[in-house]
Amino acid sequence: MKNFEKNYTVFFLLLFIVAIFSGMALKNHFDYSMIIGAGLATVSLLAAGF
């Protein structure tokens, strides 16, 4: 069971990184992309903590 929890932690940390980078990459195309990216990153970071 412990290995299964580590896989979720790694997944949510990678999702955190992807959300930040996608918010930065799309900031010239969408007005609120960085805010949405930072919000998703915060949620995924909290999910990785729990």
PDB file with one MODEL, atoms N, CA, C and O in Angstrom:
MODEL        1
ATOM      1  N   MET A   1       0.824  -1.195   0.000  1.00  0.00           N
ATOM      2  CA  MET A   1       0.000   0.000   0.000  1.00  0.00           C
ATOM      3  C   MET A   1       0.865   1.255   0.000  1.00  0.00           C
ATOM      4  O   MET A   1       0.476   2.270  -0.576  1.00  0.00           O
ATOM      5  N   LYS A   2       2.012   1.200   0.625  1.00  0.00           N
ATOM      6  CA  LYS A   2       2.861   2.380   0.704  1.00  0.00           C
ATOM      7  C   LYS A   2       3.396   2.779  -0.668  1.00  0.00           C
ATOM      8  O   LYS A   2       3.510   3.971  -0.954  1.00  0.00           O
ATOM      9  N   ASN A   3       3.723   1.818  -1.516  1.00  0.00           N
ATOM     10  CA  ASN A   3       4.216   2.117  -2.858  1.00  0.00           C
ATOM     11  C   ASN A   3       3.127   2.781  -3.688  1.00  0.00           C
ATOM     12  O   ASN A   3       3.419   3.645  -4.515  1.00  0.00           O
ATOM     13  N   PHE A   4       1.868   2.385  -3.476  1.00  0.00           N
ATOM     14  CA  PHE A   4       0.746   2.967  -4.208  1.00  0.00           C
ATOM     15  C   PHE A   4       0.583   4.444  -3.875  1.00  0.00           C
ATOM     16  O   PHE A   4       0.276   5.241  -4.762  1.00  0.00           O
ATOM     17  N   GLU A   5       0.783   4.824  -2.620  1.00  0.00           N
ATOM     18  CA  GLU A   5       0.669   6.215  -2.210  1.00  0.00           C
ATOM     19  C   GLU A   5       1.799   7.057  -2.799  1.00  0.00           C
ATOM     20  O   GLU A   5       1.589   8.224  -3.127  1.00  0.00           O
ATOM     21  N   LYS A   6       2.977   6.490  -2.937  1.00  0.00           N
ATOM     22  CA  LYS A   6       4.089   7.222  -3.533  1.00  0.00           C
ATOM     23  C   LYS A   6       3.815   7.532  -4.998  1.00  0.00           C
ATOM     24  O   LYS A   6       4.196   8.593  -5.491  1.00  0.00           O
ATOM     25  N   ASN A   7       3.159   6.613  -5.694  1.00  0.00           N
ATOM     26  CA  ASN A   7       2.843   6.867  -7.094  1.00  0.00           C
ATOM     27  C   ASN A   7       1.891   8.049  -7.236  1.00  0.00           C
ATOM     28  O   ASN A   7       2.042   8.850  -8.159  1.00  0.00           O
ATOM     29  N   TYR A   8       0.925   8.173  -6.352  1.00  0.00           N
ATOM     30  CA  TYR A   8       0.036   9.325  -6.394  1.00  0.00           C
ATOM     31  C   TYR A   8       0.782  10.616  -6.086  1.00  0.00           C
ATOM     32  O   TYR A   8       0.506  11.648  -6.699  1.00  0.00           O
ATOM     33  N   THR A   9       1.704  10.577  -5.165  1.00  0.00           N
ATOM     34  CA  THR A   9       2.469  11.766  -4.818  1.00  0.00           C
ATOM     35  C   THR A   9       3.290  12.250  -6.004  1.00  0.00           C
ATOM     36  O   THR A   9       3.316  13.445  -6.297  1.00  0.00           O
ATOM     37  N   VAL A  10       3.950  11.345  -6.676  1.00  0.00           N
ATOM     38  CA  VAL A  10       4.745  11.708  -7.849  1.00  0.00           C
ATOM     39  C   VAL A  10       3.839  12.242  -8.951  1.00  0.00           C
ATOM     40  O   VAL A  10       4.192  13.213  -9.621  1.00  0.00           O
ATOM     41  N   PHE A  11       2.687  11.628  -9.148  1.00  0.00           N
ATOM     42  CA  PHE A  11       1.747  12.090 -10.173  1.00  0.00           C
ATOM     43  C   PHE A  11       1.296  13.515  -9.907  1.00  0.00           C
ATOM     44  O   PHE A  11       1.275  14.336 -10.824  1.00  0.00           O
ATOM     45  N   PHE A  12       0.936  13.823  -8.671  1.00  0.00           N
ATOM     46  CA  PHE A  12       0.460  15.169  -8.361  1.00  0.00           C
ATOM     47  C   PHE A  12       1.588  16.192  -8.406  1.00  0.00           C
ATOM     48  O   PHE A  12       1.340  17.350  -8.739  1.00  0.00           O
ATOM     49  N   LEU A  13       2.806  15.806  -8.084  1.00  0.00           N
ATOM     50  CA  LEU A  13       3.929  16.731  -8.218  1.00  0.00           C
ATOM     51  C   LEU A  13       4.228  17.031  -9.680  1.00  0.00           C
ATOM     52  O   LEU A  13       4.542  18.168 -10.032  1.00  0.00           O
ATOM     53  N   LEU A  14       4.132  16.015 -10.531  1.00  0.00           N
ATOM     54  CA  LEU A  14       4.306  16.256 -11.966  1.00  0.00           C
ATOM     55  C   LEU A  14       3.173  17.118 -12.517  1.00  0.00           C
ATOM     56  O   LEU A  14       3.405  17.959 -13.386  1.00  0.00           O
ATOM     57  N   LEU A  15       1.956  16.919 -12.024  1.00  0.00           N
ATOM     58  CA  LEU A  15       0.834  17.751 -12.430  1.00  0.00           C
ATOM     59  C   LEU A  15       1.037  19.195 -11.988  1.00  0.00           C
ATOM     60  O   LEU A  15       0.632  20.120 -12.692  1.00  0.00           O
ATOM     61  N   PHE A  16       1.656  19.397 -10.837  1.00  0.00           N
ATOM     62  CA  PHE A  16       2.003  20.739 -10.361  1.00  0.00           C
ATOM     63  C   PHE A  16       2.941  21.435 -11.341  1.00  0.00           C
ATOM     64  O   PHE A  16       2.728  22.596 -11.689  1.00  0.00           O
ATOM     65  N   ILE A  17       3.971  20.733 -11.783  1.00  0.00           N
ATOM     66  CA  ILE A  17       4.944  21.312 -12.706  1.00  0.00           C
ATOM     67  C   ILE A  17       4.301  21.608 -14.059  1.00  0.00           C
ATOM     68  O   ILE A  17       4.553  22.655 -14.656  1.00  0.00           O
ATOM     69  N   VAL A  18       3.476  20.689 -14.535  1.00  0.00           N
ATOM     70  CA  VAL A  18       2.810  20.881 -15.827  1.00  0.00           C
ATOM     71  C   VAL A  18       1.846  22.064 -15.765  1.00  0.00           C
ATOM     72  O   VAL A  18       1.742  22.817 -16.734  1.00  0.00           O
ATOM     73  N   ALA A  19       1.155  22.242 -14.672  1.00  0.00           N
ATOM     74  CA  ALA A  19       0.214  23.359 -14.543  1.00  0.00           C
ATOM     75  C   ALA A  19       0.943  24.699 -14.558  1.00  0.00           C
ATOM     76  O   ALA A  19       0.478  25.649 -15.188  1.00  0.00           O
ATOM     77  N   ILE A  20       2.079  24.783 -13.873  1.00  0.00           N
ATOM     78  CA  ILE A  20       2.842  26.030 -13.872  1.00  0.00           C
ATOM     79  C   ILE A  20       3.377  26.343 -15.261  1.00  0.00           C
ATOM     80  O   ILE A  20       3.253  27.472 -15.736  1.00  0.00           O
ATOM     81  N   PHE A  21       3.970  25.351 -15.915  1.00  0.00           N
ATOM     82  CA  PHE A  21       4.538  25.586 -17.244  1.00  0.00           C
ATOM     83  C   PHE A  21       3.466  25.883 -18.284  1.00  0.00           C
ATOM     84  O   PHE A  21       3.680  26.712 -19.169  1.00  0.00           O
ATOM     85  N   SER A  22       2.325  25.225 -18.193  1.00  0.00           N
ATOM     86  CA  SER A  22       1.271  25.508 -19.169  1.00  0.00           C
ATOM     87  C   SER A  22       0.679  26.897 -18.947  1.00  0.00           C
ATOM     88  O   SER A  22       0.292  27.560 -19.910  1.00  0.00           O
ATOM     89  N   GLY A  23       0.602  27.339 -17.719  1.00  0.00           N
ATOM     90  CA  GLY A  23       0.150  28.707 -17.454  1.00  0.00           C
ATOM     91  C   GLY A  23       1.112  29.731 -18.028  1.00  0.00           C
ATOM     92  O   GLY A  23       0.685  30.752 -18.567  1.00  0.00           O
ATOM     93  N   MET A  24       2.395  29.470 -17.919  1.00  0.00           N
ATOM     94  CA  MET A  24       3.388  30.380 -18.498  1.00  0.00           C
ATOM     95  C   MET A  24       3.371  30.338 -20.027  1.00  0.00           C
ATOM     96  O   MET A  24       3.516  31.370 -20.683  1.00  0.00           O
ATOM     97  N   ALA A  25       3.197  29.157 -20.582  1.00  0.00           N
ATOM     98  CA  ALA A  25       3.239  29.010 -22.038  1.00  0.00           C
ATOM     99  C   ALA A  25       2.031  29.645 -22.705  1.00  0.00           C
ATOM    100  O   ALA A  25       2.136  30.140 -23.828  1.00  0.00           O
ATOM    101  N   LEU A  26       0.899  29.641 -22.044  1.00  0.00           N
ATOM    102  CA  LEU A  26      -0.328  30.149 -22.656  1.00  0.00           C
ATOM    103  C   LEU A  26      -0.677  31.570 -22.255  1.00  0.00           C
ATOM    104  O   LEU A  26      -1.766  32.044 -22.579  1.00  0.00           O
ATOM    105  N   LYS A  27       0.216  32.265 -21.560  1.00  0.00           N
ATOM    106  CA  LYS A  27      -0.139  33.597 -21.062  1.00  0.00           C
ATOM    107  C   LYS A  27      -0.313  34.626 -22.174  1.00  0.00           C
ATOM    108  O   LYS A  27      -0.978  35.640 -21.961  1.00  0.00           O
ATOM    109  N   ASN A  28       0.256  34.400 -23.341  1.00  0.00           N
ATOM    110  CA  ASN A  28       0.066  35.325 -24.450  1.00  0.00           C
ATOM    111  C   ASN A  28      -1.202  35.017 -25.247  1.00  0.00           C
ATOM    112  O   ASN A  28      -1.624  35.833 -26.066  1.00  0.00           O
ATOM    113  N   HIS A  29      -1.807  33.864 -25.021  1.00  0.00           N
ATOM    114  CA  HIS A  29      -2.982  33.464 -25.780  1.00  0.00           C
ATOM    115  C   HIS A  29      -4.277  33.645 -24.997  1.00  0.00           C
ATOM    116  O   HIS A  29      -5.314  33.959 -25.582  1.00  0.00           O
ATOM    117  N   PHE A  30      -4.230  33.451 -23.686  1.00  0.00           N
ATOM    118  CA  PHE A  30      -5.411  33.587 -22.840  1.00  0.00           C
ATOM    119  C   PHE A  30      -5.117  34.598 -21.737  1.00  0.00           C
ATOM    120  O   PHE A  30      -3.998  34.675 -21.228  1.00  0.00           O
ATOM    121  N   ASP A  31      -6.128  35.361 -21.381  1.00  0.00           N
ATOM    122  CA  ASP A  31      -5.931  36.425 -20.400  1.00  0.00           C
ATOM    123  C   ASP A  31      -5.616  35.894 -19.002  1.00  0.00           C
ATOM    124  O   ASP A  31      -4.728  36.418 -18.330  1.00  0.00           O
ATOM    125  N   TYR A  32      -6.321  34.878 -18.567  1.00  0.00           N
ATOM    126  CA  TYR A  32      -6.184  34.407 -17.190  1.00  0.00           C
ATOM    127  C   TYR A  32      -5.494  33.048 -17.094  1.00  0.00           C
ATOM    128  O   TYR A  32      -5.734  32.304 -16.143  1.00  0.00           O
ATOM    129  N   SER A  33      -4.662  32.723 -18.040  1.00  0.00           N
ATOM    130  CA  SER A  33      -4.049  31.390 -18.044  1.00  0.00           C
ATOM    131  C   SER A  33      -3.079  31.198 -16.879  1.00  0.00           C
ATOM    132  O   SER A  33      -2.995  30.097 -16.335  1.00  0.00           O
ATOM    133  N   MET A  34      -2.356  32.226 -16.487  1.00  0.00           N
ATOM    134  CA  MET A  34      -1.407  32.075 -15.377  1.00  0.00           C
ATOM    135  C   MET A  34      -2.149  31.914 -14.052  1.00  0.00           C
ATOM    136  O   MET A  34      -1.700  31.174 -13.176  1.00  0.00           O
ATOM    137  N   ILE A  35      -3.271  32.594 -13.902  1.00  0.00           N
ATOM    138  CA  ILE A  35      -4.060  32.449 -12.674  1.00  0.00           C
ATOM    139  C   ILE A  35      -4.650  31.038 -12.592  1.00  0.00           C
ATOM    140  O   ILE A  35      -4.643  30.415 -11.530  1.00  0.00           O
ATOM    141  N   ILE A  36      -5.156  30.545 -13.718  1.00  0.00           N
ATOM    142  CA  ILE A  36      -5.707  29.193 -13.748  1.00  0.00           C
ATOM    143  C   ILE A  36      -4.600  28.168 -13.515  1.00  0.00           C
ATOM    144  O   ILE A  36      -4.795  27.202 -12.777  1.00  0.00           O
ATOM    145  N   GLY A  37      -3.449  28.369 -14.135  1.00  0.00           N
ATOM    146  CA  GLY A  37      -2.323  27.457 -13.937  1.00  0.00           C
ATOM    147  C   GLY A  37      -1.842  27.441 -12.507  1.00  0.00           C
ATOM    148  O   GLY A  37      -1.539  26.379 -11.962  1.00  0.00           O
ATOM    149  N   ALA A  38      -1.769  28.611 -11.891  1.00  0.00           N
ATOM    150  CA  ALA A  38      -1.333  28.676 -10.496  1.00  0.00           C
ATOM    151  C   ALA A  38      -2.372  28.054  -9.571  1.00  0.00           C
ATOM    152  O   ALA A  38      -2.018  27.429  -8.571  1.00  0.00           O
ATOM    153  N   GLY A  39      -3.642  28.219  -9.896  1.00  0.00           N
ATOM    154  CA  GLY A  39      -4.697  27.601  -9.093  1.00  0.00           C
ATOM    155  C   GLY A  39      -4.658  26.092  -9.176  1.00  0.00           C
ATOM    156  O   GLY A  39      -4.770  25.407  -8.159  1.00  0.00           O
ATOM    157  N   LEU A  40      -4.497  25.564 -10.389  1.00  0.00           N
ATOM    158  CA  LEU A  40      -4.382  24.114 -10.547  1.00  0.00           C
ATOM    159  C   LEU A  40      -3.116  23.586  -9.883  1.00  0.00           C
ATOM    160  O   LEU A  40      -3.116  22.490  -9.322  1.00  0.00           O
ATOM    161  N   ALA A  41      -2.048  24.357  -9.946  1.00  0.00           N
ATOM    162  CA  ALA A  41      -0.808  23.943  -9.311  1.00  0.00           C
ATOM    163  C   ALA A  41      -0.966  23.880  -7.795  1.00  0.00           C
ATOM    164  O   ALA A  41      -0.449  22.968  -7.149  1.00  0.00           O
ATOM    165  N   THR A  42      -1.671  24.840  -7.236  1.00  0.00           N
ATOM    166  CA  THR A  42      -1.889  24.848  -5.794  1.00  0.00           C
ATOM    167  C   THR A  42      -2.728  23.649  -5.363  1.00  0.00           C
ATOM    168  O   THR A  42      -2.428  23.002  -4.359  1.00  0.00           O
ATOM    169  N   VAL A  43      -3.770  23.359  -6.120  1.00  0.00           N
ATOM    170  CA  VAL A  43      -4.627  22.225  -5.789  1.00  0.00           C
ATOM    171  C   VAL A  43      -3.855  20.918  -5.901  1.00  0.00           C
ATOM    172  O   VAL A  43      -3.987  20.043  -5.046  1.00  0.00           O
ATOM    173  N   SER A  44      -3.055  20.782  -6.947  1.00  0.00           N
ATOM    174  CA  SER A  44      -2.298  19.533  -7.107  1.00  0.00           C
ATOM    175  C   SER A  44      -1.193  19.409  -6.051  1.00  0.00           C
ATOM    176  O   SER A  44      -0.871  18.299  -5.628  1.00  0.00           O
ATOM    177  N   LEU A  45      -0.616  20.519  -5.627  1.00  0.00           N
ATOM    178  CA  LEU A  45       0.380  20.468  -4.565  1.00  0.00           C
ATOM    179  C   LEU A  45      -0.244  20.073  -3.231  1.00  0.00           C
ATOM    180  O   LEU A  45       0.348  19.319  -2.459  1.00  0.00           O
ATOM    181  N   LEU A  46      -1.441  20.587  -2.969  1.00  0.00           N
ATOM    182  CA  LEU A  46      -2.145  20.171  -1.755  1.00  0.00           C
ATOM    183  C   LEU A  46      -2.536  18.702  -1.819  1.00  0.00           C
ATOM    184  O   LEU A  46      -2.470  17.994  -0.814  1.00  0.00           O
ATOM    185  N   ALA A  47      -2.938  18.249  -2.986  1.00  0.00           N
ATOM    186  CA  ALA A  47      -3.285  16.826  -3.139  1.00  0.00           C
ATOM    187  C   ALA A  47      -2.053  15.940  -2.958  1.00  0.00           C
ATOM    188  O   ALA A  47      -2.157  14.841  -2.415  1.00  0.00           O
ATOM    189  N   ALA A  48      -0.899  16.404  -3.404  1.00  0.00           N
ATOM    190  CA  ALA A  48       0.314  15.616  -3.215  1.00  0.00           C
ATOM    191  C   ALA A  48       0.698  15.554  -1.733  1.00  0.00           C
ATOM    192  O   ALA A  48       1.269  14.560  -1.283  1.00  0.00           O
ATOM    193  N   GLY A  49       0.393  16.591  -0.989  1.00  0.00           N
ATOM    194  CA  GLY A  49       0.688  16.610   0.434  1.00  0.00           C
ATOM    195  C   GLY A  49      -0.180  15.645   1.232  1.00  0.00           C
ATOM    196  O   GLY A  49       0.259  15.070   2.228  1.00  0.00           O
ATOM    197  N   PHE A  50      -1.395  15.480   0.786  1.00  0.00           N
ATOM    198  CA  PHE A  50      -2.310  14.576   1.490  1.00  0.00           C
ATOM    199  C   PHE A  50      -2.253  13.218   0.855  1.00  0.00           C
ATOM    200  O   PHE A  50      -2.949  12.302   1.294  1.00  0.00           O
TER     201      PHE A  50
ENDMDL
END
